[in-house]
Amino acid sequence: MAKVTIKDIAKELGVSYTTVSRALTNRAGVNALTRQRIVEEAHRMGYQPNILARGLVTQRTDTIGLLVPDITNPFSAEVARGVENAAQEYGLTLILGDTNHSPGLESQYIRRLASNRVDGLLVMPVSSHAENDINDTGIPTVILNTKNTFFETSFVTIDHELGGYLATKHLLELGYRSVAIVGGKITNEAYQDRLVGYKSALQHFGIPYDANLIFSDSAASNNTVRKAVEILKTGSGPDAFFATNDIIALDLLRELKGLPDNLGSGIGVIGFDDIPIASFPEIELSTMAQPKYVLGRTAVEILVQKIKTAQSDQVQRVILPPELIVRKTVRD
């Protein structure tokens, strides 16, 4: 079966080729009734637009790129789902790239997407150098889950400081008095913000900050979790842990169960993210839920505004609040 063309639709309706073209690309010069007739007839005839040809006219490809540092991470996956669903609603095709925490690969992806003429970029950056690469492309861009590095670029992120405060405050309200924070990379912006929130909660309750209760390093490895739990074998140490993500919280729970003489009993644990496994009946992890899906959708909405208005230099800053989810890894 031959592919239906704009000329076929024009012949069927007795209108000009130009009128059909304007109607289907939503350009001015066609009245509302005629536009509706053309769109309905195009649908009836099974017309599929030639994206490349239309791009030459509109200078748009109706594609956007999303770069994440690790698509296997539940946080990135849920953000990507929000981006994908919103992109579909706007009639956009999504190109996804996993940078694997590599600044070099991130730079390659940005240049490659620019050469493919995507209309916009969504980037969860792994390097401060990404800003230069993005600026060089001139493509409308929204940054995800960070704010401080990209002062001149629109971003959507989570209020990590509020999350750190609420998580620590909840533990202190339950009667815990020696709260350790575990697992963040000391160079990570989100971790630093959560640490500020943690300190604020301690100050609010009149509890002195103790650097010995901070278990973090440049790698945030399993060794960090083990060091945090090992201290309990001395007969002292924290009575609760604030883990900077749910994976670390799950590691903590496992290590606590492995302690001899029931030393891990009664130790409170709260995470950050609310990944799906956190709600499993055998775990029931208390945590700070990040609006990951909403973050992805919001970023697309901002990006679409930039693309449509051609105001890529207009900066929008959106900070979404996290939500405390109380389950069973802390006191009732």
N, C-alpha and C positions, 0 to 999 in steps of 0.2 A: 504493500500500500504506500502510495506516494505521500511524502510529508506535506502537510498543509502549510501554505505560506501566507504572508500578509496579502499578496495579490489575490489569492484564492478567496480570502475573506472579503476583500474589496469588491470583487466580481459578484460574489453571492449577495451582498447588500446593496450593490449599485452605488458605492461611494468611491472616493479616490483612494489610491494607495497611501498618500500622505495623511489623509484623515485617519485611516486605520492605524498607521504608524504612530501618529500623535496620541490616539486614544489608548493604545496598548502600552505606551511609554509614559502615560500620565502627563503629557505636555499640554500647554495651553493651545487654544484655537479650535476646540471641539466642545459643542454644547453637551450638557449632562445627559440628555436623552439619547443622543447619537452615541456618546461614549458607552452608555449602558448597553445599547443594542450591539455594538461592536464587541464588547467584552463577552456578552452572552453568546454571540455567534461563534466567537473564537473558542470558547469553552465547548460549545456543541460540536464543532468541527474537529476538536482535538488538537488545536494549535499548540505547538511547543516553541517558545521563542528561541532564537539563535543567540545564546548568551554572548559569544564573541562579537557578533555583528552589532548587537545592541550596545555592548561596551564601547565600541568605536564611536557611537553616537553620543551616549550619555557620559562617557569617560568614567564609567563605573562597572565593576565586575560582580557586584552583589555577593562578594565573599569577604569574610573577615578571618583574621588569624588569632589563635589563642596559644600562648606559650606558658607551660607549667613546668616546675622543676622535677616533678615525679608523679606521673599519672597513676602509679600504683598506690600512692598515698591517699587514704580515704578523703582527706580534706580537698586535695586537688581534684579528685574524681567527682565529688559533689559540686564543687564550683563549676567544673566543666559541664556537668549535667544542666545546671542553671543557665549557663551560656548557650548550650546547644538548643534548649527548649525556647529560649527567648529569640535566638537567631532564626529558628524555623518560623516563629510567629511573624517576624519582620521580613520573611522571604529571603533570608541570607544563608549562604552556604558557609559552614565552618571548617577551617583547616586547623587541625590540632598538632602542636609540636611539643615533644617532651625533651627538655634541655638537659635532663639528668644532672642537675646542679652544676653544669659546666658553663662558665662564662664564654668560652670559645664557641661552644655549640649554640649558645643563646645568640651570640653575635651573628653566626652563620644563618640561623633561622630568620632573624630580623631582616637581614639583607636578602635572603631568598624569598621571603614573603613580599618584600617590597618589589622585587623584580617580577613577581607574579601579579603585581598590581592589585593586591588586596585593598579594599576600601578603608579598612581600619584594623588596628591591632589592639589586642588585650594581652598584657604581659604581667606574669607573676615573676619579677626579676630575681636573678641569683647574683647579680653583679651591679655595682654602681656604674660600670661602663655602659650598661644597657641604655642609659639616658642619652649618651652621645650617639649611639647607633640609631636610636629612635628619632632623635632630632635630625639626624642626617637624612632620614627617609622622607620627612615632611608629611608622613601619614598620620591622620587622626589616631590618637592612642589613649588608652585608659590603663592605668597601673592598678594591679590587684594586690591587696593584702600588705601594702606598705605605703608610707606617707612621707617620711623625713627626707629621703634622698631626692625625690622628684618634686621639687618645689614648684616647677613650672609646668607640671603635667597633671592632668586630672587623675584622681585615684578614688578607689572604693576599698575600704579596709574595715577591720573590726576594732572596737575600742578595747584593746588589749590591757590597757591600764585599769579600766573599769573591771574587766574580767579578773585580773589579779587581785584587785581589791575585794570584789564580791566573794571570790573563792576563799580567800584568807579570812575575811570577816565571818563567813559562814562557819568555818572551823572554830574560830574563837568564840562565837556565840554559843557553840555546842559544848564549850568548856575545855577545849584543847588549849594548851598554853605554850607548848614548844613545837611550833610549826616549821618544818623544813620545806624549802623549795628545791625541786629536783629536776634536772635534765635539760635545761635550756642551754643553747649555744650562747656564750657570752658576747659574741659579735652580732647576734640576731636582734633586729629591731623589736619584734614582737616580744621576745624574751625580756629585753630591757624594759619595755613598757609594763609587762606583767610584774616584773620585780619592783618597779615604782609603786604599783598598786598594792603589792604585798607589804612593802614598807609602810605605806599609808595606813593600811588596816592595823598593823602592829602599833603604830603611833596612836591611832584612834582608841585602842584598848589599853594604852599605857604600857605596852610591852617593849622592852629594849630590843633593838635590832642586833642579832648575833650572826656574825659572818661565818661561824662554824656550822650554821644550819643551811648554808647555801651550797648546794651540790651541783655545780655546772662547770663546763669547760668549753674548749673550742670545738669539740667533736660531738658532745652529747651522746656518748656511747653507753653500752650496757655496763661498763666499768663504773660509770657514774652512779647508776642505780645500786650496784653492789656495795660501793663505798658508803652510800647513804644508809643501807640496811645493816652493814657490818657493825656500825657504831652501836647498834642496839645490843650486841653481844657483850658490851662492856657493862651492861646494867643501867646505862643512862641513854641519853639521846632524845630525839623528838618523839612526841606522842601523836603526831599527825604529819602527813606529807601532802604538799601541793605539787602535783606533777604538771609540767608545762605542756604535756599533751597526753591523750588517752593511751597511746602505745606505751609510754613510760609508766603511766599509772598501772597498766596491766602487768608490766615487768615488776613493778614494786609489789603488787599483790602476790605474784608468784614467789618472789624472793622472801616475802614475809611468811608465807606458808611453809617455806623450807627451813625456817629458823628453829633451832632446838628449844626444848623446854617451854614451848608455847610463847616465846618472847614476842612474836608478831601479833598476838591476840590483843584486840582492843585498839590497835593503831589505826587511826583514820587515814583514808586516802581519797583525794579528790583530783580529778583530771581536768582536761581542757580539750574540747572539740565536739564531744558527743558523737563519736563514730558508731556505726550500727551495732557492733559487738558490745558496746558499753551497756546496752539495755537488756542483754541476754539474761534470763532468769538466774543462771548459775554465776553471774558476775554482778549485775545491778550496781554499776559504777556511778557514784555521784560525780558530776562534771559540770563544766561551763560549756553550754552549747553555743557554737558559732553559727550564725546564719549563712552557711556556706552557699546554699542554693540561691538565696536572696542576693548574696554578694555577686554571684555570676550574672543573674538577671539584671541587677542594677547597673553593672558595668556595661552590658549590652545597650541598655536604654540610653545611657550617657553617650556611648560611642555612636549610636544611630543619630542622636541629636547633632553631634559634631559633623557627621558625614552629610546629613541632609542640609544643614545650615552653612556648611563650608566654614565653620568657625572652630577649626581645630586648635586654635591658640587660646580659646576660652577655657579657663581652668575651673573645674568643679571638684569639690572635695566632699566625699560622703564617708562618714564613720558610723558603722552599724553597731548597736549594742548587743553583747552576748547575753545569754539567759542561764541562770542557775538551775540545774536539774538535780534534785535531791533524790538519791536512791539509798542503797544499803551499805556502802563502804565507809560510812561515817556513823556516829552515834545518832540514835533516835532523838 
